[in-house]
C-alpha cells in the first residue's frame, strides 16, 4: 500500500474513532434470502459463472521458488497443478492425464522433473507436452500434439500466484485488481515464507464463511477473550474496487500514531488490513504475520477452508530444493 494511501486510511480511522462508529456502507438495512446459501441451483450457477470466468488465488510463491517445485489445488472440483519449470517459468495444467483422466501428481512427490501418470505410465514434460506413451504401438495414428496436458493461465504477482480455471483465457491483473493490486505490490509479500497451512471442512456455505470476515460486529462478543483484545472497539474503514474489498481495522494501540509524524506512520503498526479478493480468498495483513484464507464450495452447506500463515524471515538462508541439488550434482 502506497504511503499516501496508508495516511489517508489512518486519517479516516482517526475520524471514525472520534465519532465512535465504523465507516458507513449502505447505511440501510438489507435482508438477504436464505436460499442464496442453501439452494443447490444457486451453487450450480456459481460454478459456471463465478468459478469459471474469473482468476483466483492459488497460493503463495514461496511454495514454488525453485525449478521442480509445485503447488496443487486444494479443491477436487478444480484439480490443477502449478509447477516451476527448468526455465523458472510458472506453468499451470489440469492435474489429469489425457488418456483416462487419472491424477498425474498426488502431492507425495518431493519435486517434479516430469509428469508421469500412475495408471498407464503416460509421461509429459513440465511444459505439458506429451513425451511418452506406454506401448505406443497400441495407438496407431494418434496425433500426440492433440493430447498434451490442458494448460491454464497462471500469473505471479506480489508474492501471490493466480490461476484462471478456463483454458484459453487470459489473466489481466492490472484491470482485475486495480488499486487493490497496487496495494499488494507495496507490501513486499514475495519476501515472506509459508509457515503452516491447514485444511478444514466446514458445514457451511462458502459465501457465509467469507461474509463473517467482512464484519467486525461480532468481535467484541464472540472473540471477547482473544481478538477483541487487539482491536479498538471494532472501528473499521472500507474501500471497494469492482468485486474486491479492503478493510482496515484499528488496533488497541491506534492512538499512539498521533505522536508520530504523519509521513512516518505505517498502517500495519496501528491497524490490520483485510482484503476480500474475489471470488474465494480472504487475505489478512497483520503487523506480525499474514494470513491467507481460501474457501471452496463442495455442496451448498459444505465448504473447504484452507488457512495459510506467512512470516517474514529475519535471517535469510539459501534454501536448495531436492531438484536443485540433483541439478548441482549433475553439473559437478
NORKA-V472170 format. One record per helix or strand. SS is the DSSP state (helix for helix, strand for strand). FROM is the first residue (numbers start at 1). LEN is the number of residues. Records with the same first field share a line. If there is no record, write none. Layout:
SS=FROM-LEN + FROM-LEN
//
This chain:
helix=3-17 + 35-4 + 40-9 + 50-4 + 61-4 + 76-3 + 136-3 + 144-4 + 173-5 + 179-7 + 189-3 + 206-8 + 219-4 + 227-3 + 254-6 + 262-3 + 267-3 + 322-10
strand=55-6 + 70-3 + 80-5 + 90-5 + 115-2 + 123-2 + 130-3 + 151-2 + 154-4 + 160-5 + 192-11 + 231-11 + 244-8 + 271-7 + 281-5 + 290-10 + 302-11
//
